Amino acid sequence: QIQHHTKPLAETVQALSKSHRALMQKISDLESKVKDLSGRLHRSQVVRKAIRVQRAVRARQGRLDHDGKKKNQGVGAKRKVTKLSRKLTAKRELRLILRDPQGFTAFHKFCMKQTCGENPVFWKKCNDFIDECTCTLEDIAQLEQAGMDPSELFAPPNTPDPSLQVAKTIFFDFIVAGSPSEVSVSKALVTRITKGIHKLLRTQDKSTLSEMLRSVKDAQAEIFALMANYTFRLFHDSEIYAEYRATTPLQIEDRGDSKENDDDESGGGAAGLIGMLTSHLPTAMMMKGYSSNSSSS
């Protein structure tokens, strides 16, 4: 009888224990989010302080360069006209497609059929890192110009730099041999990125971030060249491309990336397609994403 009466009580205690564990887990998650937001807020305050210091210095010294501003505006307007008048090459069209959400989905769908779906995802992840890293380097520059210590950005209670997590994703998901979505980049770049991520994990500063940024840009350029010269040609003749272009006209805009275009089309030296193929990819790997249609051609 005692066991009969205590069984419901034991079940109630067990249920309460589970609820308590779930509640404590939620509280722990909320504490982590609050800590992250607090760190980001503190970092933002540090940067705003640096900006205020710079403005005060400029106000005292009276350095207002109106002529330089007008000159820059004129150069920007000239660049826009030149850019818009350029021919829409395959590389520029691919870049526009990758920047368009629907275009990226269509191209990635085609790449999945060609067993090279990791390439556009890697390109996009590189863009995420470049954006995060560029913002951090701009924050560092703000503190340096204000005479403040840039290490304040990475000191507690600040959270780890957002670009670090993206860099780790790039390295472990796309670069490490045998990783889930390993991409075909040159051995030299694999070595550079491996050294860069190890340095970045130990120390986050202007030097390590800049070094990693250059390596990621070079890796992105190699994969972009591979897609533009091989996969995109097949995509351009596919039904997926026809369906995409039938519903989504391409918008040619001046995005201020003329240097990026020039670098891509000139080959980019060691980061270009020729350097990649001669240093790393054998002939069979060079045709990745192309072999499925080679017999018909």
N, C-alpha and C positions, 0 to 999 in steps of 0.2 A: 504493500500500500504506500509505503514511504517513497519507493522508487516511482510508483505511478503518479504521485503528486509532485515529485521533484522534476520529472522529465520535462513538463512544459516550462518550468522555471529555467532548466538548463538550456533548453532551446532558445528561450528569450534572451538569456545571457550571451549565448553564442551569436544570435542575430545582432545584439547590441555591440558585441565585440567587432563584428564585420563592419557594421555601420561606423564605428569609431575609427577603424583603420582607414576606411574610405574617406571619412571626413578629414583625418590627419593628412592623407595624401593630397586632398584638395587644398588644404591649408599650406602644405609644403609647396605645391605648384604655384599658388598665389604669392607666397613669399619670394619664390624665384623670379616671378614676373615683376613684382614690386622692386626687387633688387636690381633687375635689369633696367627697368624704367628709371630708377633713381640714379644709376650709373650714367645712363644716356643724358639725363637732365643735368647732372653735374658736368658732364663733358660739354654739353651745349652752353652752359654758363661760362665755362672756361674760355670757349671760343668767342662768345659774345663779349667777354671782358677784353680779350685781345683786340677785337674789332673796335671797341670803344677807345682803347689806348691808341690805336693807329689813327682814328679820327681826330683825337685830341692833338696828337703830334702834327698831323697835317694842318689842322686849324691854326696851331701856333706858328708853324713855319710858312703858312700861306702858299702851299704848293698846289695850286689849282691849274692844271695844264689844259686850258680850253682848246688851244691849237692842236694838241696831240689828240684830243677827243674827236675833233672834227676830221682829222686826218684818218683816224681809225674807222670812222663812219664811212668815209669815202672809199677806203680800201674794201670794207665789208660789202658796200653796194656794188663795187666793181666785181668782186669775187662772186656775188650772187648771179650777176648777169652772165659771167663766164661759165659758171657751173650749169646754169639752166640751158645754156646753148650747147653743152656737150652732148655727144651722141650717147644713147642709152646702150652701153655695152653689156655683155653677158654678166660681167662681174658686178656692175652697178645694178642691173636688174635683180640679180641674186641677193644683193645686199638689201634692196628695197623689199623683196619678198620675205627675207628673214626678219626684217623689222616689223612687218605686218603680221598681227596675230593669226589671221586666217591663212596668209601666205606661208607662215612658218608651219602651221598645222598640215597644210597640203604637202609642202616639201618634205617634212618629217615622215608623213605617211608613205610617200614614195620611197624615201630612203630606207624605211623599214622593210619594204618589199625587196630592196636591193641589198639587204643585210648590212647596211651601213648607217643605221638610225642613230648611232652614237655621235656622228659627226655634227649635225646641226644642234644637238643638245649641248655638246661640248662648246660649240661656238657661242651659244646663248649664255652658258655658265661663265665663260670667259668675259662676256660683256658685263655680267653681274659683278664679277670681281673688279674689272676695270672701273666701273662706276663707283663702287664702294672704296676702292683704293685711292682713286683720284680725289674723292671727297675728303678722305683722311689726310692726304698729302696737302690739300688746300688748307685744312685746319692747322696742320703743322706750320705751313707757311705764314698763316695769320699770327700764330704765337711767336714765331721767329721775328717777324717784322715788328711785333709789339715789344720785343725784348724779353719775352717770357720763355720759360723752360718747356719745350714740346713734350717732355716726358710726363707732364701733368695730364695729357690726354689718355695715357695708358695706366696711370697710377690709381689705386683704389680711392674712392668707391666706383670709379669708372669700370664698365664692363669691358671684356676683351674686344678688340677692334672688330667690327662686322666683317671686314674683308678677310680676316683670319679664317673664319668658318667656311667662307666660300673657297678660299685657297685650299683648305683641307679637303673639301668635297672634290675639287678639281684633281687633286693629287691622288686621293685614294679611290675615286670612282673612274678616273679616265687615264691616269698616267702610270700607276704602278702595274707592273707586269702581272697579268692574270686578273686584273680588276674587272668588275662587272661590265663596264663600258669602255674598255681600253681603246684608245685611238692610236692611229699610226703617225706619230711625230718622230723626228730625227732623234738618234741616240744622244747627240749633243744637247738637244733641248731637254730630253728626259733627265740627263745629268744636271743641267742647270736648274730645272724646276725642283728636283730632289734636294739639291743643296739649298735652294732658296727657301723651301718649306721648312727645312730643319732650322735654318737661321731664324725664320719668322716665328717658329714655335718657341725659340729661346728668347728672342728679343724683337719687340715691335718698335721700330723707329723709322726715320726717313730713309736710311740707307737700305734696310732689309725690304721695306715696302717698295721702294723704287726698283730694286733688283728683281723682285718677284713680278712687279708690273711689267717690266721689259720682257721677261721670260714668257709670261702669259700672253702678251701681245704677239710675240713671235710664234708661239704655238698656235694661237688663233689664226694667224696669217697663213701658216702652213695648211691647216685643215680647210680654211676658206679657199685657198688655191686649189686644193684637191677636189673640193666640191664644185668649184666653178669650172674647172677644166675637164671634169669627167662626169660626175653625177648630174650636174645641172643640164648638161647636153642631153642626157637621156630624159630627164624630167621635162625639158622643154618640148619634147615630142610625145609626151604621155597624155593620156586622157585626164589624169588628175590635174595637170597644168591647164588643159583646155577648159575644164570645169571651173577652176579657180579664176582664170582670166575672164571667163564669161560673166562672172558675178562681181569681180573686184578689179576695177581698173587701177593701174599703178599710178601713184602720185609722186611725181619727181619734184622734190623739194630741196632747198638749200639748207643742209643740216650742219654746215660748217666742217665737213669731214673730207675736204678736197685732198688734204695731205694723205689721209687714209687711202683714198682711191688711187692716188699717184703711187703710193708705196706698193699697193697690191698689184697694180698693172705693170710696174717696173720689175717685179720679181723679188724685191726686197733683199737682195744679196743672199746671205746664208739662210735667211728665213724664207726664201722663195721656194717655188715648187721644184726647180732643178736641184738646188742644194739638198732638199728633203729626199728626193728620189735617189740621188747618187750616194748619199751618206747612209741611208737607212732602208728604203723600201726596195725589195726585189721586184722584178717585172710582174710577177703574179700578184703581189700585194698592191702594186700601182694600179692595177685594173680592178681593185675592190669596188664593188657596186656596178661593175661593167660586165663581168663575166656572164651574167645571166642572159645577156642579149648578144653576146659575141658571136654565137653560132648563126643567128639569124642575119647578122650584118655581113 
